[in-house]
Amino acid sequence: MPEQQRPVTIRTVACIGAGVIGGGWAAYFLSRGLTVRAWDPAPDAEQKLRRVIDAAWPALTELGLAEGADPGAIELFGTAAEAVAGADFVQESAPEDLALKRALLAELAAAAGPGVVVASSTSGFPMSDMACEIDPAVAGRLVVGHPFNPPYLIPLVEVVGGERSEAWAVSAAADFYRHIGKSVIEMERELPGFIANRLQEAIWREALHMVAAGEATPEEIDRSITDGPGLRWPVHGPCLTFHLAGGEGGMAHMLDHFGPSLKAPWTRLEAPELTPELRDDMVDGAEVSAGGRPMAELVAERDRAVIAVRRAVAAARAAGAGTDPAGRS
Amino acid sequence: MPEQQRPVTIRTVACIGAGVIGGGWAAYFLSRGLTVRAWDPAPDAEQKLRRVIDAAWPALTELGLAEGADPGAIELFGTAAEAVAGADFVQESAPEDLALKRALLAELAAAAGPGVVVASSTSGFPMSDMACEIDPAVAGRLVVGHPFNPPYLIPLVEVVGGERSEAWAVSAAADFYRHIGKSVIEMERELPGFIANRLQEAIWREALHMVAAGEATPEEIDRSITDGPGLRWPVHGPCLTFHLAGGEGGMAHMLDHFGPSLKAPWTRLEAPELTPELRDDMVDGAEVSAGGRPMAELVAERDRAVIAVRRAVAAARAAGAGTDPAGRS
């Protein structure tokens, strides 16, 4: 690659947008000892940013700050181009509006220095759709770096390039996020909504359908998750969860036993055909997720974790409300 | 109600089926100080049951046993009718096969004493479909009592009757589960998959679609949840999570901002029309879930809980694997 396209060492990050996501990113970058240059068109941008960072700082302190981390190491600029000038990495967190993102990303890509990656926090737009009209000379540095709210606490970042993104930019973004402690999924191809938002959106749409049909209330939907499968998902994802649901037979038994329920009207989402190939991919995938550990060890891990999660959540709720922290709810 | 249909005081539970769910129920009932009468047609039923109970007992001890709880207070019988005779409550956890459930529930309903509820652990069959051919004289005592795996750790139980279920039986089941520490959702009408399994099934089908299309691996799908939105779901369900995603504007801002993305191809599930009525139902529902607490308090609660959940999960994993328990993964 040409010299000017080698990724630079990152000490200063430009945060474009100061809402819940942009402010959360700023707080996280500051906690990692980085300097932040920010821009947001809102007249109260500075107060908004300050509020998000102040709210996040106790949590970040609790998790451990990097040496030299300073919640004051942030400066606001009058234009996006000024904020980007001198930044080693750019994180764009503007509202989810395609026309707005297109115009803003064109400006950011042009203002960023050589070797500087511009990552978008977009919740679901493929970069190819956002970068289609951008000068090819600078479009290569644009990638998606999609966080989860709040970006200062949830480790996942989905990284994926568009048709014009250069490979060095995708790798540099993934390396940077990993270096600052994120859990990165580097996707090989574009997919609207990436991975986690597709799963979350499926839940959300089914929830909206149930409320629209008068079948369940939002409160029942929330409790069905917090007191039900939600207690398992921080421990084992949906595939490993069903591997355990199969008992000693694991995913293979689960698919052979519950396969017919894929045809049941248990959700408005039509199921794919459970071909022998898909069955085998799921069974093999569960083995990868299980990391070769025997079922008894996975069950013991889940049990320890679910108990600890129940206690942790109950204590966190009680700290705010003065209720029973025993974890029995 | 006639005298013989008043719910009896429950000291002895019949567990029909000794798989992961039936065995998990048995362990939970024993931990609450109840006596269990079990039946399963498998030749190694006793060893299977013993294995599940032994694996569950450390977790149950950790959570706190009821006075007199005895993991040995369980007896296996040669027929389902024998196990049910003398039981004050019956929990059916047979394989998810409609014809099998129909025949078995008919036998259990006939064998159960007056005032004894027979609850099915079915993952999704409406009771009306399972009880359609059962003698009306005894069908009234049949209800759904749907747990989540493992039943000894996940609090949620969904309770719902069928067309012929009597109101006293539905109430008695809900009261019993609540009395033994479960989080009960008593549904007013039947819905295939109930509530939580519809949400979980939506995730599962989208996951299967992604694997079938080569868009993501099961390992990526699992990590996208455990390191992403899965960390929030034990704290705040999907509705309250999106209330927080809206920042100070809450659910109203979220729907007005992300409403258009309901039309985006972020999942294979078609979204409902976001009518003004549905929008208002979601906004009002989020207020109910929030319990009148201001946004800053909800954010602080989530942050405390997510930190504690991350640490709890990391420690539980490390206890099995000897890895870093700092919770940064």
Interface residues (C-beta under 8 A of the other chain):
Chain A: G19 V20 A55 A56 P58 A59 E62 L63 G64 P95 E96 S123 G124 F148 N149 P150 L153 I154 P155 L156 E158 G181 S183 I185 M187 R189 L191 P192 G193 I195 A196 N197 R198 L199 Q200 E201 A202 I203 W204 R205 E206 A207 L208 H209 M210 V211 A212 E215 A216 T217 P218 E219 E220 I221 D222 R223 S224 I225 T226 D227 G228 P229 G230 L231 R232 W233 P234 V235 H236 G237 P238 C239 L240 F242 L244 A245 G246 G247 H257 F258 S261 L262 A264 P265 W266 T267 R268 L269 E270 A271 P272 E273 L274 T275 L278 D281 M282 G285 A286 V288 S289 R293 A296 E297 V299 A300 E301 R302 D303 R304 A305 V306 I307 A308 V309 R310 R311 A312 V313 A315 A316 R317 A319 G320 A326 G327 R328 S329
Chain B: G19 V20 A55 A56 P58 A59 E62 L63 G64 P95 E96 S123 G124 F148 N149 P150 L153 I154 P155 L156 E158 G181 S183 I185 M187 R189 L191 P192 G193 I195 A196 N197 R198 L199 Q200 E201 A202 I203 W204 R205 E206 A207 L208 H209 M210 V211 A212 E215 A216 T217 P218 E219 E220 I221 D222 R223 S224 I225 T226 D227 G228 P229 G230 L231 R232 W233 P234 V235 H236 G237 P238 C239 L240 F242 L244 A245 G246 G247 H257 F258 S261 L262 A264 P265 W266 T267 R268 L269 E270 A271 P272 E273 L274 T275 L278 D281 M282 G285 A286 V288 S289 R293 A296 E297 V299 A300 E301 R302 D303 R304 A305 V306 I307 A308 V309 R310 R311 A312 V313 A315 A316 R317 A319 G320 A326 G327 R328 S329
